[in-house]
Amino acid sequence: MPKTYLLFDAYSSPHYALFPMERWCNAHILTGNLNPKTLKGGTNNPKLMVYLTCKTTRGQQYWYLVKSFKFNGRVEKVQHYIGPEEPDDNEQERLKAVHGPELELAAVERMVKASADMFRTPYLDLKALKGLQRLKFLRRAMNRLQPPAALARESQRLELQAVHGNLLLTSEPLAREQTEAILLHDRAPAGVPLTRVLELLALRRLHREAGERVARLDRRTILKMHQELREGQGDGGLLRQESASLPGSAFVPPPPVLVEDELEALLEWWHEPSPLHPFERAALFHHRLLQLRPFTAGNGLVARLLLEGMYARAGLPTPLWQREDRSSYLSALVAGDRGDRGRLISGFWKMYRQQHYAGVRGNLDVLPAEPRQAHLEAF
């Protein structure tokens, strides 16, 4: 009986279909020969790739461009029908350039559909969950597809935007030109105190390390982050010893004597298993930490750094805050203060979706136009 492979139809196209592999023709990787055992999911080739293959039915050959990838420990495949004639080497390269991004997105959609159903949540709907998972897998693909130099430039751009965006949500943000002068040109702008310069440099360093810090998240980690962020300001790493309030909210933070215990309880909740999506859990943690207001100053910066780390650990891109997000951000937090978790999480999702709109939608132009050779590798 012929073996059958089910290939996901990401574009409602007849080119993506269910086909019986009645007989393999001469198979080619676009960059070399492929062991037929690897086509069937063997382990003799360490990298699964995009390759050209064909099937023969009643004496007629049908050529396909196929991408194989691993998901949940299984080898999956998506394909694009090329035609009845075997293309030459130059045509193969052209086909790779034309249909490679489509195959990448088809593979992403396959993983999105399977993974989004794993979460059980009363907050985000299935469409939102798919958008988050799409971002996750596209981010992984982008890191693999982009040439190293282009990836380094993009990482620097996003880092600058993320660090500056964190400051934009504070009551005293720096101008973009000031942030660039400090981070890109190692120059302290006129009128910016040394403490602010040190704060911004620490913010960049902590942004880079956020994922690693969250991986070992405990009270000492949070205190150490705050200490580094508040260097030279006298209150770094110290829990507040005075009562606090939340501007614009009726919620009253706990008294100083309870802050440490409440922080430990929050961390215990974070480390417990949960059916929620990591994005939802990160928003809930972020909100509760700001409710506790554990420090005299710097609470928002630390909380947003932890949010970035939680996103990174979940494979999601960092939030890219804009100044106009401040009102929506505060409104979402106030909704959480009233006990409305749904509005809290949906508020965070709406801002995040707008920040990463192309990736959430899975637009083809999010993939590099001239990917490096490694685009032939598996996820």
NUMILO-183471 format. One line per 3 residues: number of its first residue (from 1); their letters; for each residue x, y, z of N, C-alpha, C. Coordinates in steps of 0.001 Angstrom, whole numbers, plus 500000, padded with zeros to 6 digits. Atoms other than C-alpha are relative to their C-alpha. Layout:
N
NUM) a) X,Y,Z,X,Y,Z,X,Y,Z ~ ...
This chain:
379
1) mpk) 500854,498809,500000,500000,500000,500000,500890,501241,500000 ~ 499161,498805,500045,501450,503401,499105,499907,500794,501299 ~ 499979,499188,498798,502507,505617,501975,499423,501375,499695
4) tyl) 500665,498723,500237,500491,508832,502377,500497,501036,500993 ~ 499591,498894,499161,501667,512189,503717,498924,501082,499902 ~ 500996,498938,499988,499122,514808,504785,500716,501339,500109
7) lfd) 499342,498712,500033,500300,518287,503874,498968,501095,500193 ~ 500966,498979,499616,498607,521337,505354,499795,501017,498889 ~ 500347,499019,501016,496804,523628,502927,499889,501368,500658
10) ays) 499992,498708,499329,497814,527035,504245,499386,501096,499145 ~ 500464,498934,500886,496604,528979,501239,498766,499605,499190 ~ 501186,500486,500717,493504,527030,500136,500308,499814,498530
13) sph) 499554,500161,501380,495421,526128,497007,500097,498528,499654 ~ 499852,501397,500402,495313,522882,495040,501452,499555,499958 ~ 498595,500366,500022,499110,523039,495036,500429,499370,501313
16) yal) 499700,500623,498714,499073,522013,498717,498975,498894,500185 ~ 500986,501072,500085,497498,518592,498772,500451,498752,500725 ~ 499723,501329,499486,497314,515070,500096,500410,499133,498819
19) fpm) 499584,500779,501153,499340,512814,497850,500628,498688,500431 ~ 499370,501279,499697,500316,509109,497874,501369,499929,499359 ~ 498660,500117,500544,504019,508518,497469,500153,498600,499394
22) erw) 500002,501317,500622,503579,505599,495078,501397,499586,499583 ~ 498637,500331,500370,507135,505810,493793,500824,501287,499946 ~ 499133,498830,500039,509954,508282,494421,500752,500040,498677
25) cna) 499100,499792,501125,511650,509680,491322,501367,500376,500573 ~ 498709,499534,499507,515219,510895,491522,499776,501251,500829 ~ 500248,498878,499102,515097,513210,494534,501259,500841,500144
28) hil) 498862,499092,499876,517291,516263,494923,499709,501002,501093 ~ 500033,498798,499181,517968,518708,497676,500434,501140,499099 ~ 499627,498880,500862,518298,522142,496218,501484,500299,500070
31) tgn) 498567,499761,499903,521902,522162,497393,500797,498707,499985 ~ 499248,501247,500023,522847,518506,497015,499092,498801,500002 ~ 500766,501225,500013,521756,514900,497209,499351,499741,501349
34) lnp) 500739,500312,498777,519265,513647,499751,499853,498505,500127 ~ 500185,501413,499738,519260,510218,501281,498507,499706,500095 ~ 501439,500269,499958,515790,508715,500636,499497,499646,501384
37) ktl) 500452,500334,498656,515693,507464,504218,499629,501260,500774 ~ 500310,498758,499320,515747,511034,505425,498635,500523,499576 ~ 501321,499581,500470,512684,511729,503285,498905,499343,500801
40) kgg) 501021,500733,499255,510847,509174,505364,500141,500221,501501 ~ 499929,499653,498592,511846,510737,508657,501131,499327,500730 ~ 498864,500622,499343,515107,508899,509345,500886,501038,500650
43) tnn) 499146,499076,499273,517901,510408,511373,501405,500045,499427 ~ 498666,500031,500566,520841,509843,509024,500470,501361,499510 ~ 499628,498645,500391,520787,513521,507975,499589,500938,501120
46) pkl) 500326,499182,498841,520982,516020,510832,499125,501202,499685 ~ 500770,498815,500335,519214,518805,508906,498933,499667,498973 ~ 501101,500176,500939,515803,518542,507306,499900,501246,499141
49) mvy) 499832,498902,500932,515518,520717,504232,498841,500126,499030 ~ 500854,499860,501166,513605,522041,501275,500649,499216,498875 ~ 499416,500815,501065,514062,519637,498405,498981,499811,498885
52) ltc) 500823,500270,501167,512727,518719,494987,499790,498492,499898 ~ 500273,501428,500164,511019,515371,494490,498807,499837,499067 ~ 501126,500242,500898,508432,513729,492317,499322,498695,500363
55) ktt) 500686,501284,499917,505870,510970,492267,499560,499624,498600 ~ 500428,500496,501296,504866,508828,489364,498674,499266,500153 ~ 501315,500634,500007,501252,507882,488755,499632,499675,498558
58) rgq) 500359,500464,501347,500334,505785,485692,500977,500510,498944 ~ 498968,499624,500942,503621,506597,484048,500256,501494,499869 ~ 499842,498549,500086,503264,510376,484529,500726,500511,501244
61) qyw) 499260,499423,498885,505765,512296,486691,499400,501339,500415 ~ 500483,498745,499432,504668,515110,489009,501065,500494,500980 ~ 498905,499473,499208,507364,517340,490525,499485,500972,501056
64) ylv) 500409,499187,498851,507026,518997,493937,501220,500603,500685 ~ 499046,499395,499086,509008,521412,496030,499461,499752,501411 ~ 500466,500450,498691,508790,520071,499590,500887,500574,501100
67) ksf) 499261,499619,498799,509809,521476,502964,499642,499034,501112 ~ 500228,500865,498843,510224,519048,505836,500475,500727,501247 ~ 499663,499337,498737,510359,520206,509441,499549,499121,501146
70) kfn) 500364,500771,498820,510117,518783,512926,499092,500811,500901 ~ 500899,499364,499057,507283,519563,515298,499507,498937,500967 ~ 500389,500956,498962,506575,517820,518591,500630,498623,499774
73) grv) 499273,501250,500164,509186,515211,517740,499673,499222,498744 ~ 500371,500697,501234,507640,514283,514391,500436,500809,498795 ~ 499659,499337,501250,508708,515041,510852,498710,500302,499237
76) ekv) 501162,499568,500773,506068,517030,508977,500483,500548,498666 ~ 499636,499511,501330,506005,518164,505347,498909,500907,499441 ~ 500900,499195,500828,504455,520904,503248,500608,500034,498606
79) qhy) 499507,500113,501367,504717,520962,499463,499364,501031,499083 ~ 500547,499152,501060,504192,523063,496365,500215,499276,498673 ~ 499921,500698,501283,503423,521471,492990,500711,500882,498980
82) igp) 499193,499267,500970,505952,522511,490330,499517,499777,498575 ~ 500434,500309,501348,504782,520727,487197,500464,498618,499577 ~ 499648,501345,500470,505342,517605,485061,501453,499861,499548
85) eep) 498629,500041,500477,508910,518550,484011,500975,500297,501131 ~ 498985,499751,498990,512014,518357,486160,500755,501283,499662 ~ 499294,498745,500283,513516,521861,486470,501515,499807,500066
88) ddn) 498540,500063,499926,517236,522405,485814,500477,500780,501231 ~ 499450,499390,498803,519588,523843,488427,499618,501469,500135 ~ 500358,498581,499935,518926,527484,487544,498533,500193,500338
91) eqe) 501429,499903,499716,515193,526934,487581,499714,499613,501439 ~ 500178,500379,498599,515482,525192,490935,500272,501188,500924 ~ 499662,498846,499176,517149,528283,492394,498898,501055,499923
94) rlk) 501098,499031,500140,514412,530496,490975,498774,499553,500783 ~ 501153,500538,499273,511699,528231,492375,500188,500105,501504 ~ 499691,499880,498577,513422,528215,495740,499732,501420,500490
97) avh) 500185,498608,499605,513420,532012,495842,498526,500401,499988 ~ 501409,499622,500150,509792,532286,494695,499120,499322,501038 ~ 500925,500769,499172,508164,529535,496744,500525,499689,501394
100) gpe) 499452,500271,498677,510535,529240,499713,499243,500693,501120 ~ 500756,499330,498945,508776,531930,501800,498597,499430,500188 ~ 501336,500583,499884,505377,530385,501001,500056,498687,500784
103) lel) 499859,501262,499282,506596,527006,502221,500319,500244,501465 ~ 499705,499661,498607,508029,528594,505358,498711,500354,500736 ~ 501240,499587,499343,504688,530224,506146,499018,498843,500111
106) aav) 500878,501168,499912,502811,527017,505348,500406,499110,501168 ~ 499517,500784,498860,505015,525193,507865,499637,500689,501308 ~ 500374,499244,498807,504430,527949,510407,498524,499800,500322
109) erm) 501437,500154,499768,500666,527710,509944,499658,498600,500489 ~ 500220,501375,499534,500816,523954,510411,500263,499905,501505 ~ 499659,500042,498586,502530,524417,513769,499065,500873,500836
112) vka) 500931,499111,499299,500241,527299,514742,498696,499278,500320 ~ 501278,500683,499816,497106,525238,514249,500088,498915,501063 ~ 499852,501103,499039,498446,522313,516271,500266,500513,501406
115) sad) 499578,499562,498671,499924,524331,519137,498971,500878,500697 ~ 500965,499097,499373,497145,526885,519714,498935,499235,500766 ~ 501034,500793,499331,494729,524140,520716,500476,499414,501325
118) mfr) 499461,500575,498773,497021,523135,523583,499618,500812,501233 ~ 500253,499117,498862,496007,526092,525762,498520,500053,500326 ~ 501372,499901,499516,492858,526325,527850,499888,501277,500818
121) tpy) 500031,498703,499346,492039,529882,528777,498640,500666,499829 ~ 501247,499233,500130,488956,532000,529511,500229,501417,499504 ~ 499675,498619,500325,490741,535154,528378,500150,500225,498494
124) ldl) 499774,499784,501424,492181,535141,524856,499252,498958,499175 ~ 500702,500938,500867,490169,533595,522033,500995,499262,499106 ~ 499132,500838,500818,491530,531081,519530,500759,500824,498968
127) kal) 499324,499162,500991,492328,533762,516969,501216,500694,500603 ~ 498887,499349,499329,494507,535621,519465,501103,499000,500328 ~ 499007,501025,499690,496221,532414,520568,500791,499605,498754
130) kgl) 499304,500315,501249,497011,531588,516952,500938,501126,499604 ~ 499128,498875,500308,498401,535079,516467,501288,499962,500814 ~ 498823,500094,499144,500755,534600,519415,500907,498860,499567
133) qrl) 499190,501131,500434,501884,531187,518243,500649,500275,498642 ~ 499432,499633,501305,502389,532539,514729,501232,500898,500201 ~ 498864,499154,499691,504654,535235,516155,501181,499176,500497
136) kfl) 498944,500840,499438,506606,532609,518055,500756,499250,498906 ~ 499344,500810,501022,507285,530381,515057,500633,500866,498907 ~ 499389,499095,500974,507915,533295,512692,501298,500585,500550
139) rra) 498775,499485,499387,510456,534697,515133,501120,498974,499890 ~ 499008,501060,500124,512221,531362,515129,500505,499895,498557 ~ 499611,500067,501407,512186,531302,511333,500873,501190,499604
142) mnr) 499232,498808,500333,513469,534871,511080,501434,499892,500501 ~ 498656,500151,499456,516415,534108,513341,500833,499031,499170 ~ 499307,500989,500814,517281,531211,511049,500205,500488,498567
145) lqp) 499973,499609,501413,516584,532865,507693,500927,501173,499712 ~ 499260,498786,500305,518300,536216,508014,501506,499764,500000 ~ 498530,500027,499953,521982,536569,507127,500483,500610,501312
148) paa) 499523,499518,498697,524083,537218,510264,500092,501515,500097 ~ 499857,498546,499948,524821,540847,509378,498636,500683,500089 ~ 501345,499420,499965,521160,541632,508715,499330,499724,501338
151) lar) 500580,500349,498700,520134,539819,511892,500568,500886,501100 ~ 499373,499131,498996,522623,541868,513927,499427,501417,499921 ~ 500571,498654,500152,521283,545135,512470,498574,500048,500528
154) esq) 501386,500036,499539,517684,544125,513153,499940,499880,501513 ~ 499974,500161,498545,518538,543049,516700,500332,501320,500680 ~ 499643,498697,499429,520170,546416,517370,498833,500974,499912
157) rle) 501157,499106,500164,517155,548269,515994,498911,499687,501005 ~ 501052,500400,499074,514701,546277,518084,500412,500260,501445 ~ 499519,499734,498644,516870,546602,521186,499827,501469,500354
160) lqa) 500144,498571,499770,516950,550377,520861,498538,500372,500206 ~ 501420,499684,499896,513190,550504,520342,499410,499460,501291 ~ 500531,500595,498775,512500,548175,523273,500444,500780,501233
163) vhg) 499481,499278,498841,514744,550022,525726,499389,501391,500074 ~ 500609,498670,500016,513491,553426,524657,498508,499913,500306 ~ 501430,500163,499746,509909,552134,524699,499690,499795,501466
166) nll) 500202,500187,498558,510259,551009,528311,499980,501350,500702 ~ 499951,498665,499391,511208,554574,529239,498805,500866,499602 ~ 501119,499165,500473,508374,556042,527157,498761,499850,500872
169) lts) 501175,500206,499155,505830,554584,529576,500165,500592,501393 ~ 499788,499352,498703,507383,556385,532537,499484,501434,499947 ~ 500488,498614,499942,506367,559835,533692,501050,500991,499505
172) epl) 498932,499116,500459,509765,561275,532671,500845,499285,498945 ~ 499234,500710,501051,510834,559665,529370,501096,500876,499415 ~ 498977,499287,500755,513960,560614,527456,499528,500163,498557
175) are) 500266,499841,501428,513752,561934,523925,500756,498921,499235 ~ 499354,501027,500812,514633,559481,521189,501451,500374,499700 ~ 498652,499559,500320,517688,561561,520267,500936,499810,501190
178) qte) 499182,500190,498806,518931,561372,523853,500339,498520,500203 ~ 499766,501434,499870,518513,557603,523971,501035,499534,498983 ~ 499051,500397,501036,520374,557191,520681,501405,500508,500299
181) ail) 498683,499447,499683,523199,559473,521812,500713,499129,501038 ~ 499397,500794,498926,523774,557344,524917,500305,498584,499538 ~ 499858,501414,500331,523268,553877,523469,500784,499752,498715
184) lhd) 499338,500224,501293,524591,554282,519927,501319,500737,499865 ~ 498821,499166,500215,527212,557010,520259,500828,500194,501275 ~ 499245,499908,498738,528403,556628,523892,500237,501447,500401
187) rap) 499884,498575,499684,527712,560286,524494,498856,500407,500920 ~ 501012,499518,499071,525885,561873,527420,499459,501338,499512 ~ 500556,498734,500500,523526,564552,526073,499979,501063,501094
190) agv) 500068,498879,499057,523511,567968,527684,498654,499989,500721 ~ 501223,499921,499213,521000,568250,530492,499496,498679,500543 ~ 500418,501311,499491,520713,564506,531165,500915,499630,501166
193) plt) 499168,500317,498833,521907,563661,534710,500724,498665,499831 ~ 499230,501231,500074,524533,560965,535156,499185,498805,500461 ~ 500820,501115,499517,522039,558849,537094,499080,499468,498908
196) rvl) 500858,500442,501103,519755,558763,534039,500808,499252,498950 ~ 499128,500690,500960,522667,557785,531783,500294,498594,500496 ~ 499719,501324,499429,523593,554933,534123,498759,499122,499976
199) ell) 501260,500748,500025,519937,553913,534331,499734,499440,498612 ~ 500257,500450,501369,519642,553714,530554,500971,498892,499594 ~ 499030,501044,500317,522851,551692,530198,499653,498699,500712
202) alr) 500418,501199,499269,521647,549294,532895,498753,499394,499386 ~ 501228,500482,500621,518279,549072,531186,500313,499180,498752 ~ 499600,500763,501184,519964,547948,527959,500623,498665,500397
205) rlh) 499359,501248,499578,522100,545384,529735,498970,499007,500548 ~ 501022,500875,499426,519138,543998,531668,499026,499506,498930 ~ 500837,500444,501122,517067,543892,528472,500637,498804,499314
208) rea) 499301,501101,500645,519710,541651,526921,499980,498729,500848 ~ 499920,501144,499091,519757,539400,529978,498644,499584,500558 ~ 501313,500204,499366,516014,539436,530741,499556,498546,499962
211) ger) 500420,501395,500108,515313,535938,529435,500750,499100,500963 ~ 499207,500815,499088,518164,534428,531437,499603,500259,501451 ~ 500390,499672,498625,517106,536259,534590,498656,499373,500365
214) var) 501316,500584,499733,513519,535078,534302,500099,498490,500146 ~ 499833,501451,499904,514752,531507,533870,500292,499555,501429 ~ 499715,500324,498596,515918,531624,537493,499321,501024,500913
217) ldr) 500708,498919,499327,513313,534057,538760,499701,499670,501459 ~ 500342,500061,498585,513153,534514,542520,500129,501413,500571 ~ 499968,498674,499387,513112,537381,545005,501370,500660,499834
220) rti) 498662,499434,500125,516879,537826,544882,500254,500519,498588 ~ 499841,499555,501389,516771,538085,541074,499362,501361,499789 ~ 500706,498728,500161,514218,540889,541217,500725,501117,500735
223) lkm) 499280,498981,499234,516114,542754,543932,501305,500381,499316 ~ 498728,499720,500683,519367,542420,541989,499759,500850,498754 ~ 500321,499187,501171,517750,543795,538818,499737,501440,500409
226) hqe) 500298,498648,499542,516441,546761,540759,501260,500702,500483 ~ 498748,499414,499529,519834,547323,542380,500845,500494,498829 ~ 499210,499601,501169,521572,547432,538989,499357,501187,499291
229) lre) 500710,498934,500704,518906,549690,537545,500096,501335,500737 ~ 500012,498788,499184,519037,552177,540428,501383,500333,500555 ~ 498633,499758,499547,522809,552369,540719,500229,501493,500273
232) gqg) 499662,498633,499639,523952,555498,542539,498847,500832,500502 ~ 501166,499228,499578,520452,556494,543664,499568,499675,501426 ~ 500205,500217,498571,520550,555066,547187,498908,499039,500399
235) dgg) 501104,500890,499619,517497,552806,547021,500019,498692,499215 ~ 499942,501186,500847,518656,550051,544672,499957,498703,500780 ~ 500098,501313,499384,517595,546558,545690,499350,499981,501357
238) llr) 500625,499912,498676,515723,547725,548797,498481,500054,499860 ~ 501457,499944,499976,512058,546963,549382,499556,501251,500731 ~ 500461,498737,499408,510036,550026,550281,499647,499821,501478
241) qes) 500298,499986,498566,509577,550914,553937,498907,501007,500344 ~ 501080,499038,499798,506743,553392,553461,498759,499529,499266 ~ 501239,500326,500704,503119,553134,552408,500052,500576,498598
244) asl) 499969,499585,501404,502389,553555,548705,498586,500078,499456 ~ 501288,499900,500694,499560,554366,546330,500232,499788,498517 ~ 499939,500168,501448,498751,553731,542682,499228,501144,499358
247) pgs) 500681,498861,500611,497974,556978,540816,498948,499553,498984 ~ 501072,500306,500934,494661,556776,538990,499235,498745,500327 ~ 500670,501245,499644,493576,553596,540771,499557,500054,501460
250) afv) 500499,500071,498630,491519,552910,543871,500687,498903,500796 ~ 499332,501104,499310,493668,549880,544685,501090,500547,500922 ~ 498995,499591,499022,495841,550266,547777,501035,498887,500133
253) ppp) 498963,501019,499857,499176,548385,547716,500133,499543,501447 ~ 499865,500500,498632,499954,546232,550746,500991,500839,500801 ~ 499047,499250,499169,501765,547828,553692,501392,499393,499900
256) pvl) 498615,500474,500154,505560,547515,553764,500285,498671,500690 ~ 499718,501213,499250,505517,544732,556341,499557,498745,499255 ~ 500525,501151,500742,503621,542468,553901,500610,499846,498600
259) ved) 499506,500010,501378,505507,543263,550679,500822,498749,499703 ~ 499131,501153,500250,508113,540502,551018,499189,498713,499893 ~ 500823,501214,500052,505521,537801,551769,499144,499964,498740
262) ele) 500828,499945,501210,503279,538978,548919,500846,499734,498752 ~ 499105,500243,501136,506243,538937,546532,500334,498518,499891 ~ 499722,501438,500004,507105,535373,547539,498784,499210,499514
265) all) 501225,500678,500441,503470,534338,547006,499830,500141,498489 ~ 500098,499783,501448,503530,535870,543512,500983,499102,499260 ~ 499001,500852,500636,506717,534007,542647,499602,498528,500066
268) eww) 500484,501378,499888,505242,530764,543922,498922,499729,498959 ~ 501035,500141,501033,502230,531312,541648,500642,499878,498618 ~ 499353,500012,501313,504536,531980,538690,500590,498637,499685
271) hep) 499306,501263,500242,506388,528699,539105,499057,498793,499996 ~ 500963,501103,500061,503227,526590,539333,499581,499733,498552 ~ 500508,500303,501350,502008,524758,536186,498677,500718,499750
274) spl) 501221,499269,500341,499219,526561,534346,499564,499668,498583 ~ 500495,500220,501362,496958,525941,531327,499950,501283,499175 ~ 500054,498731,500708,497170,529634,530406,501160,500122,499020
277) hpf) 498904,499694,500918,499233,530897,527508,501036,500836,500746 ~ 498967,499204,499330,502605,532357,528637,499773,501505,499900 ~ 500283,498574,500139,501501,535758,527309,499029,500457,501084
280) era) 500990,499659,498977,498520,535758,529673,500615,499977,501392 ~ 499367,500107,498691,500559,534609,532640,500958,501163,500232 ~ 499075,498876,499870,503174,537290,531962,499252,501287,500319
283) alf) 500793,498795,499733,500488,540007,531898,499472,499997,501431 ~ 500512,500098,498632,498997,538744,535171,501109,500227,501022 ~ 498869,499794,499098,502405,538602,536849,500392,501479,500011
286) hhr) 499621,498593,500136,503274,542066,535551,499049,500889,500805 ~ 500992,499186,499308,500055,543527,536901,500101,499847,501517 ~ 499943,500224,498556,500337,541913,540323,501265,500609,500603
289) llq) 498769,499403,499491,503952,543036,540739,499837,501512,500143 ~ 500225,498559,499895,502905,546618,540026,498995,500333,501100 ~ 500900,499799,498865,500068,546259,542522,500761,499993,501322
292) lrp) 499217,500075,498766,502587,545294,545189,500871,501241,500189 ~ 499106,498825,499962,504768,548291,544295,501117,499764,501018 ~ 499028,500408,498976,507698,546651,546070,501107,501012,500273
295) fta) 498897,499048,499838,510144,549543,545569,499470,501432,500091 ~ 500372,498591,499919,510066,553234,546270,499911,500619,498614 ~ 499983,499498,501371,510906,553969,542609,500542,498900,499094
298) gng) 499482,500969,500969,511662,552004,539447,499151,498760,499835 ~ 500858,501185,500095,508755,549558,539756,499610,499683,498566 ~ 500445,500236,501371,507516,550023,536203,501111,499483,499111
301) lva) 498877,500438,500821,510953,549644,534612,500338,498539,500271 ~ 499690,501387,499643,511674,546425,536516,498897,499064,499530 ~ 501118,500860,500393,508203,545020,535864,499976,499782,498491
304) rll) 500000,500165,501457,508486,545670,532126,501202,499199,499521 ~ 498861,500857,500320,511953,544118,532024,499646,498528,500229 ~ 500423,501380,499733,510504,540984,533618,498997,499531,498950
307) leg) 500952,500342,501055,507665,541067,531083,500741,499627,498725 ~ 499189,500309,501180,510248,541157,528278,500649,498618,500139 ~ 499371,501291,499775,512055,538198,529828,499034,498851,499901
310) mya) 501016,501043,500077,508859,536204,530141,499583,499751,498557 ~ 500292,500166,501425,508035,536850,526497,501143,499236,499320 ~ 498848,500652,500623,511570,535826,525521,500028,498511,500329
313) rag) 500006,501407,499609,511309,532583,527481,498910,499223,499270 ~ 501099,500637,500730,508051,531864,525629,500242,500015,498492 ~ 499706,499942,501424,509727,532493,522254,499334,501159,499282
316) lpt) 500709,498869,500592,507819,535748,521686,500926,501211,499881 ~ 499193,498779,500118,509329,539025,520445,499700,500971,501125 ~ 500145,499043,498915,509836,541832,522918,498923,501034,499679
319) plw) 500953,498916,500271,507117,544487,523329,500743,501242,499536 ~ 499394,498784,500558,507859,547664,521381,499078,501169,500315 ~ 500919,498973,499516,506112,550345,523402,500182,501312,499248
322) qre) 500011,498645,500536,505166,553685,521901,499426,500937,501067 ~ 500511,499045,499016,504356,556857,523825,498479,499967,500061 ~ 501472,500033,500022,500732,556574,522694,499434,498760,500671
325) drs) 500469,501180,499271,500545,553170,524413,499773,500293,501479 ~ 500032,499742,498553,500818,554803,527832,498579,500015,500547 ~ 501386,499919,499525,497104,555560,528162,499346,498615,500025
328) syl) 500580,501343,500058,496030,552057,527053,500640,499078,501034 ~ 499266,500804,499016,498692,550499,529265,499456,500246,501403 ~ 500506,499670,498667,497496,552340,532366,498544,499576,500160
331) sal) 501412,500417,499936,493846,551620,531523,499882,498498,500233 ~ 500019,501450,499814,494558,547902,531283,500366,499644,501434 ~ 499599,500264,498612,496318,547964,534662,498884,500366,500980
334) vag) 501106,499590,499123,493427,549847,536277,498858,498989,499922 ~ 501022,501048,500128,490997,547259,534869,500386,498786,500836 ~ 499536,501092,499157,493122,544611,536546,499828,500303,501475
337) drg) 500198,499602,498600,492975,546560,539800,498559,499798,500438 ~ 501420,500218,499697,489175,546279,539602,499632,498519,499985 ~ 500258,501433,500032,489520,542505,539247,499590,499484,498640
340) drg) 500409,500411,501344,488757,542430,535516,501220,499486,499240 ~ 498840,500583,500662,491456,540061,534289,499826,499954,498483 ~ 500255,500062,501434,489809,539765,530896,500404,501287,499301
343) rli) 499645,498715,500604,490154,543482,530154,501486,500292,500157 ~ 498556,499832,499821,493664,543498,531576,500762,499294,498887 ~ 499260,500787,500992,494873,540729,529262,499668,500450,498582
346) sgf) 500359,499555,501349,492905,541894,526231,500630,501350,499685 ~ 499346,498718,500218,494325,545386,526715,501456,499834,499619 ~ 498607,500279,500336,497858,544034,526697,500109,499369,498615
349) wkm) 499966,500654,501306,497072,541877,523678,499781,501000,498864 ~ 500268,499020,501055,495664,544771,521652,501229,500861,499718 ~ 498775,499211,500211,498808,546831,522221,501075,499160,499332
352) yrq) 498965,500881,500527,501101,543893,521495,499711,499624,498547 ~ 500391,500334,501375,499157,542927,518361,500299,501151,499059 ~ 499713,498842,500839,499488,546458,517020,501503,500176,499799
355) qhy) 498544,499869,500096,503229,546473,517758,500610,498991,499042 ~ 499462,501083,500840,503737,543224,515823,498945,499550,498987 ~ 501174,500295,500815,500834,543447,513387,500310,499074,498826
358) agv) 499684,500814,501179,502542,541983,510300,500262,498553,500390 ~ 499713,501353,499560,503814,538973,512223,498771,499265,500503 ~ 501240,500611,499514,500483,538325,513928,499139,499534,498836
361) rgn) 500798,500344,501177,498784,538309,510517,500686,498947,499132 ~ 499278,500959,500828,501495,536112,509006,500222,500499,498591 ~ 499763,499433,501322,502177,538500,506118,501300,499467,499411
364) ldv) 498839,500578,500671,504626,537144,503568,501218,500904,500075 ~ 498869,499081,500036,506752,540279,503667,500773,500065,501314 ~ 499208,500032,498772,507877,539570,507230,501243,499143,499827
367) lpa) 498849,500847,500247,510300,536999,505782,501003,500727,499110 ~ 498982,499309,500803,513624,538187,504303,499845,499705,498517 ~ 500123,500172,501448,513591,538749,500546,501131,499135,499448
370) epr) 498854,500785,500443,517046,537182,500171,500562,499229,501175 ~ 499555,500744,498824,517370,534590,502929,501344,499327,499755 ~ 498722,500684,500120,520669,532976,503666,499768,498531,499690
373) qah) 500110,501388,500391,521402,529387,502650,499367,499144,501083 ~ 500535,500791,498903,520384,528163,506098,498482,499930,499984 ~ 501457,500091,500055,516755,528748,505089,499543,498605,499581
376) lea) 500363,501353,500388,516860,525178,503825,499950,499057,501205 ~ 499969,500868,498835,517254,523862,507358,498614,499898,500622 ~ 501275,500227,499352,514470,522595,509560,499779,501019,501104
379) f) 500281,499169,498820,512734,524499,512350,500681,499351,501196
